[in-house]
């Protein structure tokens, strides 16, 4: 008899099967096999919130195969991912196969101990897998309880708020416990921007030269003993020079003075390397450097963790587990990193002792940071086996980890303090020279916002050297409002405020956009009008639910459940009592809420009345204010789009000019950038190839505005579908793409485009598709 190993992903099963060999059978559950029912709440609030789990539609075949394999196995190892979600999957699988094995037992082995074990892999390499199999354990029921508590909480909120929003705002809306708080962050930031009052101020820059070249740039630092710019002062007092007249007057005074270097300050400082990636910092840096969404980053990282086919070597896991908030690194990994650094960069780049990084409070130190699994698999050596995006992400992880084990950089900062005889003015110039680049030879971290750069190399001057003024340039500035959130800065804000957990950030960001509460404009998040209406409704009627501090405390309670310090029913009860009261009051007292119509200066071309901006089922649009007498409507120009058309790599098939991305009545499309000279347009490709002739599947609209998808070689190719194609391989038959559809309740289902396959899976905002974004 073989031992059975059960994982959640077919890719992971393939990699582990190669490692364990003939004595083992490795099966995949393809994610969760049981969940709360789709069409009812499935939580008994009168019986300690007892959940009613059912088999997920489409998973019947998987369960049959697992039961059959379990009956034939002498030992069973449950090996889903090492987090809360993985523990819950293992628990559900154990329940199913335990029932099957119990029914198949004979009297002779009725008293035989059940041989079901739990194993976890921080990395899917031969060494790690074989070591884990030597030390199997049991399912951690505290982790299961923590996952169950989160699932029940989210179900109570979803099934409580969604019908209310349908009734009070608009049909089809939904709200989530954590996603609603994320929307509030975006709305609050937008209101900060709208309320911001710009403040004018001036700097005075001086181009000067000493006895030896080169000339260098300096800036007025003090005037009359006061700082020209004092960021710590109260509003209205932070800037000394507030008008152009003041700037010109001071500049004329400086021109009359004899300037000289009064003091030279030199400081040497160290710049330490950054810690290796956690889930959160990986999402942030991939957003900044690679322009990846958090969702895409996690999908790519999951592939690198579960295994990549490396030619004759087969499937190999390239990184450690990608859902972690710890920065701990295994000693053996530190050792091979030091060997690699010495071989590539030399002994000077190895620190005396391996760096030790401190994880944030509450981090799970059982996990490691995200790092490569093998010194011999540098990115450039396996580039041929990786897609462009996988290579970019793997290189980012590799460089960050190697840099984290390198010596600090040494920088020398020089500051010239420049004064005139009366000492009314103080001018400063600062330059930084890298004396030893250390880790910076390989990696430097990006920033969310552009920061003022430190000066470059300064000439070799000493105190007392006279300076010649070459140019005086007053420059006008205005204070800027806080910037809108990017993918990186919103993930950072969620982490800092304790909203959700790193493994859920990708789902949070994609969900609030899918619900059309938040939109991206020029790569930054802003709330839609619908998002503002729903947010204000929740803030008014459910202040505790939407409170950032309360949501963060709930996350801490989930951590306490996982650590065995709190019972999950108590945590849910503490939340549900005030929530159910607020829900009851809102249902009884509130009337219908609609986004307000916005008047415009645009005149209706049919009747001459002003047009107004309204909110419809598919977003905002312009309509005649004379409705219903005049039913004229038109799309809102630029709604949800970049401020200027985005240039693509596509070339116009007629004139060869670049194609640009535009939005029209029937959605996004490609148009020639030479319009109106060239009026060529093309549908936007989905990135999925037609199964019939290999053309591109593109989105189209009917005359009534309904979306469908067809081959771009129409009418030669007749392939068409009402269902949206998704570039995700079928885990059952290996087909290149799946279809997806959403029913009236909002439930999303993905299924294989090959009718003979029959694969189907349900995907929700709370439970992502297998192999993409499992929450912990």
C-alpha positions in Angstrom: 0.0 0.0 0.0 1.1 3.5 -0.8 1.0 6.5 1.6 -1.3 9.2 0.5 -0.3 12.9 0.5 -3.0 15.5 -0.1 -2.2 19.1 -1.1 -4.6 21.8 -2.4 -2.9 22.6 -5.7 -2.2 20.4 -8.8 1.1 22.3 -9.4 2.2 21.6 -5.8 1.1 18.0 -6.1 3.3 17.6 -9.2 6.4 19.0 -7.4 5.9 16.9 -4.3 5.2 13.7 -6.2 8.5 14.1 -8.0 10.3 14.4 -4.6 8.6 11.6 -2.7 8.7 9.0 -5.5 7.0 5.6 -5.9 6.0 4.9 -2.3 3.6 7.8 -2.3 0.5 8.9 -4.1 0.0 12.7 -4.2 -3.5 14.1 -4.8 -4.8 17.7 -5.0 -8.0 19.0 -3.4 -7.9 22.0 -5.7 -8.5 24.4 -2.8 -11.4 24.1 -0.4 -13.8 21.1 -0.7 -16.4 22.4 1.8 -17.7 25.8 2.7 -20.8 27.6 3.9 -23.8 27.3 1.6 -24.1 29.8 -1.2 -27.9 30.6 -1.0 -28.4 30.8 2.7 -26.4 32.2 5.6 -25.4 28.8 6.9 -24.7 30.1 10.5 -27.0 29.3 13.4 -26.8 32.5 15.5 -29.0 30.8 18.2 -26.6 27.8 18.6 -23.3 29.5 19.3 -22.9 30.5 15.6 -22.7 26.9 14.5 -21.6 26.8 10.8 -23.3 24.4 8.4 -20.7 23.2 5.9 -21.7 21.8 2.5 -19.7 20.3 -0.4 -18.7 23.1 -2.8 -20.5 22.5 -6.1 -18.2 21.0 -8.6 -16.0 19.3 -5.9 -18.0 16.0 -5.8 -15.6 14.3 -8.2 -12.5 15.5 -6.2 -14.0 14.2 -3.0 -14.8 10.8 -4.5 -11.2 10.5 -5.7 -9.8 11.5 -2.3 -12.1 9.0 -0.5 -11.1 6.2 -2.8 -7.4 7.0 -2.4 -7.8 7.2 1.4 -9.3 3.7 1.6 -6.3 2.3 -0.3 -3.6 4.1 1.7 -1.9 2.9 4.9 -1.0 6.5 6.0 -2.4 9.8 5.0 -0.5 13.1 5.1 -2.5 16.3 4.9 -0.2 19.0 3.4 -2.1 22.1 2.4 -0.4 25.5 2.9 1.0 26.3 6.4 -1.5 29.0 7.4 -5.1 29.2 8.8 -6.7 28.6 5.5 -4.5 25.6 4.8 -5.3 24.3 8.3 -9.0 24.6 7.6 -8.7 22.8 4.3 -6.8 20.0 6.0 -9.5 19.8 8.7 -12.3 19.5 6.1 -10.4 16.9 4.1 -9.7 14.9 7.3 -13.5 14.9 8.2 -14.4 13.6 4.7 -11.8 10.8 4.5 -12.1 9.8 8.1 -15.8 9.0 7.4 -14.8 7.0 4.3 -12.1 5.0 6.1 -14.3 4.3 9.1 -17.0 2.7 6.8 -14.3 0.6 5.0 -12.8 -0.9 8.2 -13.2 -4.5 9.0 -13.7 -5.9 12.5 -10.0 -6.9 12.6 -8.8 -3.4 12.3 -11.7 -1.4 14.0 -9.5 -0.6 16.9 -6.5 0.3 14.8 -5.3 3.9 15.3 -6.3 6.3 12.5 -3.2 7.1 10.5 -3.9 10.7 9.4 -1.1 13.2 9.9 -0.6 16.9 9.2 2.7 18.1 7.5 3.7 21.6 6.4 6.3 22.8 4.0 7.9 26.2 4.3 9.5 25.5 1.0 8.9 22.8 -1.6 12.4 21.4 -2.0 13.7 17.9 -1.6 15.4 18.7 1.7 12.4 20.5 3.2 9.8 18.0 2.1 11.7 14.9 3.2 12.5 16.5 6.6 8.8 17.5 7.1 7.7 13.9 6.3 10.0 12.6 9.1 8.2 14.8 11.7 4.4 14.7 11.0 2.0 16.3 13.5 -1.7 16.8 14.1 -4.1 19.4 12.7 -3.9 22.6 14.8 -7.5 23.1 15.9 -6.8 26.6 17.2 -5.8 27.7 13.6 -9.0 26.0 12.3 -11.0 28.0 14.9 -9.4 31.2 13.9 -10.2 30.6 10.2 -13.7 29.5 11.1 -14.2 32.7 13.2 -13.1 34.9 10.2 -15.4 33.0 7.8 -18.4 33.3 10.2 -17.8 37.0 10.8 -17.6 37.7 7.1 -20.7 35.7 6.4 -22.7 37.5 9.2 -21.7 40.9 7.7 -22.2 39.9 4.1 -25.6 38.3 4.6 -26.6 41.2 6.9 -25.5 44.2 5.0 -26.0 43.1 1.3 -29.9 42.9 1.5 -29.9 46.2 3.3 -27.8 47.9 0.6 -30.1 46.4 -2.0 -33.1 47.9 -0.3 -31.6 51.3 0.7 -29.1 52.1 -2.1 -29.3 49.8 -5.2 -29.8 46.2 -6.2 -26.7 44.1 -6.6 -24.5 45.8 -4.0 -22.6 44.0 -1.3 -20.3 44.9 1.6 -17.6 43.2 3.5 -16.3 43.5 7.0 -12.7 44.4 6.1 -13.2 45.7 2.5 -15.6 48.4 3.8 -12.8 49.8 6.1 -10.4 49.9 3.1 -13.0 51.9 1.1 -13.3 54.3 4.1 -9.5 54.9 3.9 -9.8 55.9 0.3 -12.8 58.1 0.8 -11.2 59.8 3.8 -8.1 60.5 1.8 -10.1 62.0 -1.0 -11.9 64.3 1.4 -8.5 65.4 2.9 -7.4 66.3 -0.7 -10.6 68.2 -1.4 -10.4 70.1 1.9 -6.7 70.9 1.5 -5.7 74.6 1.2 -2.6 75.3 -0.8 0.1 77.4 0.8 2.6 79.4 -1.3 6.2 79.6 -0.3 9.6 80.4 -2.0 13.1 79.0 -1.9 16.2 80.8 -3.0 18.8 78.7 -4.8 22.3 80.0 -5.4 24.8 78.6 -7.9 28.3 79.4 -6.4 31.9 78.5 -7.1 34.9 78.5 -4.8 38.7 78.7 -5.6 38.5 75.3 -7.3 35.8 73.9 -9.6 33.2 72.6 -10.0 30.4 75.1 -9.3 27.7 73.7 -7.0 24.1 74.4 -6.0 23.3 75.8 -2.5 20.1 77.0 -0.9 19.2 79.8 1.5 18.8 78.0 4.9 18.3 80.9 7.4 17.4 84.5 7.1 17.6 86.8 10.2 18.1 83.8 12.4 14.9 82.1 11.3 14.6 78.9 9.2 13.4 79.6 5.6 11.5 76.3 5.7 10.5 74.8 9.1 8.4 71.7 8.6 7.9 71.3 12.4 6.3 74.8 12.9 2.6 75.4 13.1 0.5 75.9 9.9 1.0 79.4 8.6 4.5 79.6 10.3 6.4 76.9 8.5 7.6 79.2 5.6 9.5 82.4 6.0 9.3 83.6 2.4 5.7 83.6 1.3 5.5 86.0 -1.7 7.5 86.7 -4.9 8.1 90.3 -3.6 9.8 89.0 -0.4 11.8 86.5 -2.5 13.1 89.3 -4.9 13.9 91.6 -2.0 16.0 89.0 -0.1 17.7 87.9 -3.4 18.8 91.5 -4.0 20.2 91.7 -0.5 22.2 88.5 -1.0 23.6 89.7 -4.3 25.3 92.6 -2.4 27.1 90.4 0.1 30.5 88.7 0.1 29.9 85.0 0.7 32.4 82.5 2.1 32.5 79.1 3.6 32.3 79.5 7.4 32.2 75.8 8.3 32.6 72.4 6.7 30.8 69.5 8.4 31.6 65.9 7.4 29.7 62.9 8.8 30.1 59.3 7.9 27.0 57.2 8.3 26.1 53.6 7.6 23.0 52.6 5.6 21.9 49.1 6.6 20.3 46.7 4.1 16.6 46.1 4.1 15.1 43.0 5.7 14.1 40.2 3.3 10.5 40.3 2.1 7.4 39.6 4.0 4.1 39.3 2.2 3.3 42.9 2.7 6.7 44.3 1.7 6.8 42.1 -1.4 3.4 43.4 -2.5 4.5 47.0 -1.9 7.8 46.7 -3.7 6.4 44.7 -6.7 3.8 47.5 -7.1 6.5 50.2 -7.1 9.2 48.5 -9.2 7.2 46.1 -11.4 3.8 47.9 -11.5 2.2 44.6 -10.4 -1.1 44.6 -8.5 -1.1 42.9 -5.2 -3.3 40.2 -6.7 -0.9 39.5 -9.6 2.1 39.5 -7.2 0.5 36.8 -5.1 -0.5 34.7 -8.1 3.1 34.8 -9.4 4.6 34.1 -6.0 2.3 31.1 -5.5 3.6 29.7 -8.8 7.2 30.2 -7.7 6.5 28.5 -4.3 4.6 25.5 -5.7 7.0 24.7 -8.4 8.3 25.7 -11.9 9.3 23.2 -14.6 13.1 23.5 -15.0 13.7 21.3 -18.0 15.1 17.9 -17.2 15.2 18.8 -13.5 11.4 18.8 -13.4 9.2 20.9 -11.2 11.1 22.8 -8.5 9.9 25.2 -5.8 12.0 28.4 -6.2 10.9 30.4 -3.1 9.8 29.8 0.5 6.2 30.2 1.5 4.9 33.5 0.3 2.3 34.3 3.1 4.4 35.4 6.1 4.8 38.4 8.3 8.2 37.2 9.8 11.7 38.2 8.7 13.5 35.3 10.2 16.0 33.5 8.0 17.1 29.9 8.5 20.9 29.6 9.4 21.6 27.3 6.4 20.1 29.9 4.1 22.2 32.6 5.6 25.3 30.5 5.2 24.7 29.8 1.5 23.9 33.5 0.9 27.3 34.4 2.5 29.1 31.9 0.2 27.3 33.4 -2.8 28.1 37.0 -1.8 31.8 36.2 -1.4 32.0 34.4 -4.7 30.2 37.2 -6.6 31.2 40.4 -4.8 34.2 39.6 -2.6 34.9 39.3 1.1 34.4 43.0 1.8 30.7 42.6 1.1 30.2 39.9 3.8 29.3 41.4 7.3 31.2 40.0 10.3 28.1 38.3 11.5 24.9 37.4 9.6 22.3 40.2 10.1 19.4 39.5 12.4 16.1 41.3 11.6 13.4 41.9 14.1 9.9 40.9 13.1 7.0 43.1 14.1 5.1 42.2 17.3 2.8 39.2 16.8 4.6 37.8 13.7 4.6 34.0 13.4 8.3 33.2 13.8 7.6 29.6 12.8 7.6 31.0 9.3 10.6 32.4 7.5 10.8 35.5 5.4 10.2 35.1 1.6 13.6 34.0 0.1 15.0 31.8 -2.7 15.4 28.1 -1.8 18.7 27.4 -3.5 22.0 29.2 -4.1 22.5 27.4 -7.5 19.3 28.9 -9.0 20.2 32.5 -9.5 17.7 34.2 -11.8 19.9 34.5 -14.8 20.7 30.7 -14.7 17.0 29.7 -15.0 15.7 32.7 -17.1 14.8 30.4 -20.0 12.3 28.5 -18.0 10.4 31.6 -16.6 7.9 34.0 -18.2 8.9 37.6 -18.2 6.7 38.4 -15.1 7.9 35.4 -13.2 11.5 36.2 -13.9 11.0 39.8 -12.8 9.4 38.8 -9.5 11.9 36.0 -8.8 14.8 38.5 -9.5 13.2 41.0 -7.1 13.0 38.3 -4.3 16.5 37.0 -5.0 18.1 40.5 -5.0 16.3 41.6 -1.9 17.3 38.4 0.0 21.0 38.5 -1.0 21.2 42.2 -0.3 19.7 41.6 3.2 22.7 39.4 4.0 25.3 41.9 2.7 27.4 44.5 4.5 26.0 48.0 5.1 26.9 50.8 2.8 29.1 53.6 4.1 28.2 57.1 3.0 30.1 60.4 3.7 27.9 63.4 3.9 29.5 66.9 3.5 27.7 70.1 4.4 29.1 73.6 3.6 27.7 76.3 5.8 28.0 79.6 3.9 27.6 83.0 5.6 28.3 86.7 4.9 30.1 89.1 7.4 26.9 90.3 9.2 25.6 86.7 9.4 22.1 87.7 8.4 22.0 85.0 5.8 23.0 81.3 6.1 23.3 79.3 3.0 23.8 75.5 2.9 25.0 73.0 0.4 24.9 69.2 1.1 26.5 66.5 -0.9 26.8 62.7 -0.3 29.5 60.5 -1.5 29.3 56.7 -1.4 32.6 55.5 0.2 31.5 51.8 0.1 28.4 50.7 -1.7 27.8 47.5 0.3 24.4 46.0 -0.3 23.5 49.0 -2.6 25.6 47.4 -5.3 22.7 44.9 -5.7 19.5 46.5 -4.4 17.9 49.7 -3.3 14.3 50.1 -2.2 11.8 52.3 -4.1 9.7 54.9 -2.3 6.0 55.6 -2.5 6.5 59.3 -3.2 9.3 61.2 -4.8 11.6 62.6 -2.1 14.1 65.4 -2.4 17.4 64.0 -3.5 20.6 64.7 -1.5 23.1 66.7 -3.4 25.9 65.3 -5.5 29.7 65.6 -5.1 30.9 68.9 -3.7 34.4 70.4 -4.4 37.2 70.2 -1.9 36.8 73.5 0.0 37.8 74.5 3.5 36.5 77.1 6.1 37.4 80.6 5.0 37.3 80.0 1.3 35.6 82.9 -0.6 32.8 82.1 -3.0 31.6 83.7 -6.2 27.9 84.0 -6.8 27.2 82.8 -10.4 23.4 82.7 -10.4 20.5 83.5 -8.1 17.2 81.8 -8.7 14.1 82.3 -6.4 11.7 79.4 -7.0 8.0 79.3 -6.2 6.4 76.3 -4.5 3.0 75.3 -3.2 2.3 72.8 -0.4 0.7 69.6 -1.8 -2.2 67.7 -0.4 -1.7 64.1 0.8 -1.4 61.9 -2.3 -4.0 59.4 -3.3 -3.2 55.8 -2.4 -1.2 53.6 -4.8 -1.3 49.8 -4.6 1.9 50.0 -2.5 0.9 52.8 -0.2 -2.6 51.4 0.4 -1.1 48.0 1.4 1.3 49.8 3.7 -1.6 51.7 5.3 -3.6 48.5 5.8 -0.7 46.9 7.5 0.2 49.9 9.7 -3.4 50.2 10.9 -3.9 46.5 11.5 -6.7 46.1 8.9 -6.8 42.5 7.6 -3.7 40.5 7.3 -1.0 40.5 4.6 -2.4 37.4 3.0 -5.8 39.1 2.5 -4.6 42.5 1.1 -4.6 41.4 -2.5 -8.2 40.2 -2.1 -9.3 43.4 -0.4 -7.8 45.6 -3.1 -9.4 43.6 -6.0 -12.8 43.3 -4.2 -13.3 47.0 -3.7 -12.5 47.6 -7.4 -14.8 44.8 -8.5 -17.6 46.2 -6.5 -17.0 49.6 -8.2 -16.6 51.4 -4.9 -13.0 52.4 -5.8 -11.4 53.1 -9.2 -7.8 53.5 -10.4 -7.0 56.7 -12.2 -3.3 57.2 -13.2 -2.4 54.2 -11.0 -3.9 55.8 -7.9 -7.1 54.9 -6.0 -10.0 57.3 -5.8 -13.6 56.5 -4.6 -16.4 56.3 -7.0 -19.6 58.2 -6.3 -21.2 54.9 -5.4 -18.3 54.1 -3.0 -18.8 57.5 -1.3 -22.6 56.9 -0.9 -22.1 53.4 0.5 -19.3 54.5 2.8 -21.3 57.4 4.3 -24.2 55.1 4.8 -22.1 52.6 6.7 -20.3 55.3 8.7 -23.6 56.7 9.9 -25.4 53.5 10.6 -22.6 51.1 11.5 -19.9 53.2 13.2 -18.4 50.3 15.0 -18.2 48.1 11.9 -16.4 50.8 9.9 -14.2 51.9 12.8 -10.5 51.3 12.0 -9.5 50.7 15.6 -12.4 48.2 16.1 -11.5 46.3 12.9 -7.8 46.1 14.0 -8.9 44.7 17.5 -10.9 42.0 15.7 -7.7 41.0 13.9 -5.9 40.8 17.2 -8.7 38.6 18.6 -8.3 36.2 15.6 -4.7 36.0 16.5 -5.6 35.2 20.1 -7.9 32.4 18.9 -5.0 31.0 16.9 -2.7 31.1 19.9 -5.3 29.4 22.1 -5.9 32.4 24.4 -9.5 33.0 23.3 -12.5 31.0 22.2 -13.8 31.7 18.7 -17.5 31.9 19.8 -16.7 34.6 22.3 -15.0 36.7 19.6 -17.9 36.4 17.2 -20.5 37.1 20.0 -18.6 40.3 21.0 -18.9 41.5 17.4 -22.4 40.3 16.6 -24.4 41.8 19.4 -23.8 45.5 18.5 -23.8 44.7 14.8 -27.2 43.0 14.9 -28.6 45.9 16.9 -27.3 48.5 14.3 -28.7 46.3 11.5 -32.1 46.1 13.0 -32.3 49.9 13.6 -31.0 50.7 10.1 -33.6 48.4 8.5 -36.5 50.0 10.4 -35.6 53.7 10.2 -33.8 54.5 6.9 -35.4 55.3 3.6 -33.9 54.9 0.1 -30.5 56.5 -0.6 -29.3 57.5 -4.0 -26.1 59.1 -5.3 -26.9 62.7 -6.0 -27.2 63.9 -9.6 -24.5 66.3 -10.6 -25.5 69.3 -12.8 -23.2 70.2 -15.8 -22.8 73.0 -18.3 -23.3 70.5 -21.2 -26.4 71.2 -23.3 -28.6 68.3 -24.6 -28.3 68.3 -28.4 -31.9 67.0 -28.7 -33.9 69.4 -26.6 -31.5 72.1 -25.3 -31.9 71.4 -21.6 -28.8 71.0 -19.4 -27.3 67.5 -19.0 -26.7 65.9 -15.6 -24.4 63.2 -14.4 -26.3 60.2 -13.0 -25.2 56.8 -11.6 -26.5 53.7 -13.4 -26.0 50.0 -13.2 -22.7 50.2 -15.1 -21.3 53.4 -13.6 -21.8 57.1 -14.2 -23.2 58.5 -17.4 -24.7 61.8 -18.7 -28.5 62.1 -19.1 -30.8 64.9 -20.1 -32.4 66.7 -17.2 -35.7 66.7 -19.1 -36.2 63.0 -18.6 -38.7 61.3 -19.1 -39.8 63.8 -21.9 -36.3 63.6 -23.3 -34.4 60.3 -22.9 -31.1 61.3 -24.4 -28.0 59.8 -22.7 -24.3 59.7 -23.5 -21.2 58.1 -21.9 -19.3 60.3 -19.5 -16.1 61.3 -21.2 -13.0 59.9 -19.3 -15.0 58.1 -16.6 -12.7 55.6 -14.9 -10.0 56.3 -17.5 -6.5 57.9 -17.5 -6.5 61.7 -18.0 -4.9 61.1 -21.4 -5.3 58.0 -23.7 -2.7 55.4 -22.8 -0.3 54.6 -25.6 0.1 50.8 -26.2 2.7 48.6 -28.0 0.1 47.8 -30.6 0.6 49.2 -34.1 -2.2 50.5 -36.4 -2.7 47.8 -39.1 -3.5 50.6 -41.6 -0.9 53.4 -41.0 1.6 51.8 -38.6 1.1 54.5 -35.9 0.9 53.5 -32.2 -2.6 52.5 -31.0 -4.0 54.1 -27.8 -6.5 52.8 -25.2 -9.8 54.6 -25.3 -13.2 54.2 -23.7 -16.5 54.4 -25.6 -20.1 53.6 -25.3 -19.4 49.9 -25.4 -16.3 49.9 -23.2 -12.5 50.0 -23.8 -11.1 49.7 -27.3 -7.9 50.4 -29.2 -7.8 53.4 -31.6 -5.2 54.8 -33.9 -3.3 57.7 -32.3 -3.5 59.7 -35.6 -7.3 60.1 -35.3 -9.1 61.8 -37.1 -6.6 61.4 -40.0 -6.8 57.6 -39.4 -10.0 56.2 -37.9 -8.8 52.6 -37.4 -10.1 50.9 -34.3 -9.6 47.4 -32.8 -11.3 45.5 -30.0 -9.2 45.0 -26.8 -7.7 41.5 -26.5 -8.4 39.5 -23.4 -5.0 37.8 -23.7 -6.7 34.5 -24.3 -6.2 32.6 -27.6 -9.2 31.3 -29.5 -9.4 27.5 -29.2 -10.6 27.1 -32.8 -8.1 29.1 -34.9 -5.6 30.6 -32.4 -6.7 34.2 -32.9 -7.2 36.7 -30.0 -10.4 36.5 -28.0 -11.8 40.1 -27.7 -14.6 41.6 -25.8 -17.5 43.0 -27.9 -20.9 44.5 -27.1 -24.3 44.0 -28.6 -26.4 46.9 -29.8 -28.1 46.8 -26.4 -24.8 47.1 -24.6 -24.5 43.4 -23.4 -21.0 42.0 -23.4 -19.9 38.9 -25.2 -16.5 37.5 -26.3 -15.5 36.3 -29.7 -12.5 35.6 -32.0 -10.9 38.7 -33.6 -10.9 36.8 -36.9 -14.7 37.0 -37.3 -16.4 36.4 -39.7 -13.8 33.7 -40.8 -14.0 32.2 -37.3 -17.4 32.0 -35.6 -16.2 31.3 -32.1 -18.3 33.4 -29.6 -19.4 33.1 -25.9 -21.5 35.1 -23.4 -19.0 34.0 -20.7 -15.8 35.9 -20.0 -12.6 33.9 -20.7 -10.0 33.9 -17.9 -6.3 33.2 -18.5 -6.1 30.3 -16.0 -5.4 26.7 -16.8 -8.0 24.1 -16.0 -6.6 22.1 -13.1 -8.5 19.1 -14.3 -7.8 18.7 -18.0 -5.1 21.4 -18.6 -7.1 23.5 -21.0 -5.6 26.9 -21.6 -8.4 29.0 -20.1 -11.6 28.9 -18.1 -14.9 30.7 -18.5 -16.5 32.7 -15.7 -20.0 33.8 -14.9 -21.7 35.6 -12.1 -25.3 34.7 -11.0 -28.0 37.0 -9.7 -26.7 36.7 -6.1 -23.3 37.9 -7.2 -21.7 34.4 -6.9 -18.8 34.0 -9.3 -18.2 30.6 -10.9 -15.4 29.5 -13.2 -15.7 26.4 -15.4 -13.7 24.7 -18.2 -14.4 25.8 -21.8 -14.2 22.2 -22.8 -17.7 20.8 -22.3 -16.4 17.2 -22.1 -14.3 18.1 -19.1 -17.0 19.4 -16.7 -14.6 21.1 -14.3 -16.3 23.9 -12.2 -15.4 25.9 -9.1 -17.0 28.7 -7.2 -15.0 31.8 -6.4 -16.1 34.5 -3.9 -14.5 37.6 -2.5 -14.1 35.8 0.8 -12.7 32.6 -0.8 -10.5 33.1 -3.9 -9.9 30.5 -6.5 -7.6 27.6 -5.7 -3.9 28.3 -6.4 -4.4 32.1 -6.5 -5.1 33.9 -3.3 -6.0 31.8 -0.3 -6.5 33.9 2.8 -5.0 33.2 6.1 
